[in-house]
């Protein structure tokens, strides 16, 4: 890996960290305001404590498999999704994706259409056959592929901004 590639990777990670830092700061400010409101109203504090003890906790994370031969993109998606609490694995070929799926259950597969060993639609066929409950989102950099996706699947065009990735993942996980 060249110094230029390392520099590009580092710059990308710094941008992602800066974006997430802004989000964390905004959440912290909101939490501070909420905490001040609660401490000024003891009855509200009692109600919230009662509600939280009765609430049924849903699993805090879901399993996602990102399949893309662009390792930098797959790693970026992994960082973005993990920052939101998802458990994320990556695969760089269709074969490795299918192997990982034979060992672990995934709620969502984010699948590149063009892979070095098998096309994404063929990988999706095998996933649907063996793991019917797994949602699939296709990704591609080729606009001519948009018409190839059936109505049951969604396709995102590269480049994909973090908000679109997160929104689409959330909408496709049951």
C-alpha positions as CSV (number, residue, x, y, z in Angstrom):
1,X,0.0,0.0,0.0
2,X,1.4,3.4,-1.0
3,X,1.8,6.4,1.2
4,X,-0.9,8.1,-0.9
5,X,-3.4,5.3,-0.3
6,X,-2.6,5.3,3.4
7,X,-3.1,9.1,3.4
8,X,-6.4,8.8,1.6
9,X,-7.6,6.1,4.1
10,X,-6.5,8.2,7.1
11,X,-8.3,11.3,5.6
12,X,-11.5,9.3,5.1
13,X,-11.4,7.9,8.7
14,X,-10.8,11.4,10.1
15,X,-13.8,12.8,8.1
16,X,-16.0,9.9,9.5
17,X,-14.7,10.5,13.0
18,X,-15.4,14.3,12.7
19,X,-18.9,13.6,11.5
20,X,-19.6,11.2,14.3
21,X,-18.1,13.6,16.8
22,X,-20.6,16.3,15.8
23,X,-23.4,13.8,16.2
24,X,-22.2,12.7,19.6
25,X,-21.8,16.3,20.7
26,X,-25.4,17.1,19.6
27,X,-26.7,14.1,21.5
28,X,-24.7,15.0,24.6
29,X,-26.3,18.5,24.5
30,X,-29.8,17.1,24.2
31,X,-29.1,14.6,27.0
32,X,-27.9,17.4,29.2
33,X,-31.1,19.4,28.6
34,X,-33.2,16.3,29.3
35,X,-31.3,15.6,32.5
36,X,-31.8,19.2,33.7
37,X,-35.6,19.0,33.0
38,X,-35.8,15.7,34.9
39,X,-33.9,16.9,37.9
40,X,-36.1,19.9,38.2
41,X,-39.2,17.7,38.2
42,X,-39.0,14.8,40.7
43,X,-42.4,13.4,39.6
44,X,-41.2,13.1,36.0
45,X,-38.1,11.3,37.3
46,X,-40.3,8.8,39.2
47,X,-42.5,8.2,36.1
48,X,-39.4,7.6,33.9
49,X,-38.0,5.1,36.4
50,X,-41.3,3.2,36.5
51,X,-41.5,3.1,32.7
52,X,-37.9,2.0,32.2
53,X,-38.4,-0.9,34.6
54,X,-41.5,-2.1,32.7
55,X,-40.1,-1.7,29.2
56,X,-39.2,-4.8,27.2
57,X,-35.7,-4.5,25.9
58,X,-35.2,-5.2,22.2
59,X,-31.9,-6.5,21.1
60,X,-29.4,-3.6,20.9
61,X,-27.9,-4.7,17.7
62,X,-28.5,-6.6,14.5
63,X,-26.1,-8.6,12.3
64,X,-25.2,-7.1,9.0
65,X,-22.9,-8.5,6.3
66,X,-21.3,-6.0,3.9
67,X,-20.1,-7.6,0.7
68,X,-17.9,-5.5,-1.6
69,X,-14.6,-6.1,-3.3
70,X,-13.6,-2.6,-2.5
71,X,-12.1,-3.2,0.9
72,X,-11.9,0.5,1.8
73,X,-15.6,0.9,1.1
74,X,-16.5,-2.2,3.0
75,X,-14.5,-1.0,6.0
76,X,-16.1,2.4,5.8
77,X,-19.5,0.9,5.8
78,X,-18.5,-1.3,8.7
79,X,-17.4,1.7,10.8
80,X,-20.5,3.7,10.0
81,X,-22.9,0.8,10.8
82,X,-21.0,-0.2,14.0
83,X,-21.1,3.4,15.2
84,X,-24.9,2.9,15.3
85,X,-24.7,-0.3,17.3
86,X,-24.9,-2.9,14.5
87,X,-22.7,-6.0,14.5
88,X,-21.0,-5.9,11.1
89,X,-18.9,-8.4,9.2
90,X,-17.4,-7.9,5.7
91,X,-16.7,-10.1,2.8
92,X,-14.9,-9.3,-0.4
93,X,-16.2,-12.0,-2.7
94,X,-19.6,-13.7,-3.2
95,X,-18.1,-17.0,-2.2
96,X,-16.8,-15.7,1.1
97,X,-20.1,-14.0,1.8
98,X,-22.0,-17.3,1.3
99,X,-19.5,-19.1,3.5
100,X,-19.9,-16.5,6.3
101,X,-23.7,-16.9,5.9
102,X,-23.4,-20.6,6.4
103,X,-21.8,-20.0,9.8
104,X,-23.8,-17.0,11.1
105,X,-27.3,-15.5,10.7
106,X,-27.5,-12.1,9.2
107,X,-30.5,-9.8,9.3
108,X,-29.3,-7.7,6.4
109,X,-26.8,-8.1,3.6
110,X,-25.4,-5.1,1.8
111,X,-24.3,-6.6,-1.5
112,X,-22.3,-5.1,-4.3
113,X,-23.6,-6.0,-7.7
114,X,-20.2,-6.5,-9.3
115,X,-18.0,-8.9,-7.4
116,X,-14.9,-10.6,-8.7
117,X,-16.2,-14.2,-8.6
118,X,-19.9,-14.1,-9.0
119,X,-22.5,-11.3,-9.6
120,X,-24.5,-9.9,-6.8
121,X,-27.8,-11.1,-8.2
122,X,-26.5,-14.7,-8.2
123,X,-25.4,-14.4,-4.6
124,X,-28.8,-12.9,-3.7
125,X,-30.6,-15.9,-5.3
126,X,-28.6,-18.3,-3.1
127,X,-29.2,-16.1,0.0
128,X,-32.9,-16.0,-0.6
129,X,-33.0,-19.8,-1.1
130,X,-31.1,-20.6,2.1
131,X,-31.9,-17.6,4.3
132,X,-35.3,-16.3,3.3
133,X,-35.5,-14.0,6.3
134,X,-32.4,-12.0,5.3
135,X,-33.0,-8.6,3.7
136,X,-30.7,-7.6,0.9
137,X,-29.7,-4.1,-0.3
138,X,-27.7,-4.0,-3.5
139,X,-25.1,-1.3,-4.1
140,X,-23.4,-0.4,-7.4
141,X,-21.5,2.3,-9.1
142,X,-23.2,1.5,-12.5
143,X,-26.5,3.3,-13.1
144,X,-27.4,0.8,-15.8
145,X,-27.8,-1.8,-13.1
146,X,-30.7,0.0,-11.5
147,X,-33.2,-1.6,-13.8
148,X,-31.9,-5.1,-13.0
149,X,-33.1,-5.0,-9.4
150,X,-36.5,-6.6,-8.7
151,X,-39.2,-4.8,-6.7
152,X,-38.4,-6.9,-3.6
153,X,-34.8,-5.4,-3.4
154,X,-33.4,-1.9,-3.0
155,X,-30.4,-0.6,-4.8
156,X,-28.2,2.3,-3.7
157,X,-25.9,4.1,-6.1
158,X,-22.3,4.7,-5.1
159,X,-21.0,7.0,-3.7
160,X,-23.3,6.4,-0.7
161,X,-23.5,9.0,2.1
162,X,-23.5,7.7,5.7
163,X,-27.1,9.0,6.4
164,X,-28.5,7.2,3.3
165,X,-26.7,4.0,4.3
166,X,-28.0,4.1,7.9
167,X,-31.6,5.1,6.9
168,X,-31.7,2.3,4.3
169,X,-30.3,-0.3,6.7
170,X,-32.8,0.7,9.4
171,X,-35.7,0.5,6.9
172,X,-34.7,-3.0,5.8
173,X,-34.1,-4.7,9.1
174,X,-37.3,-6.1,10.6
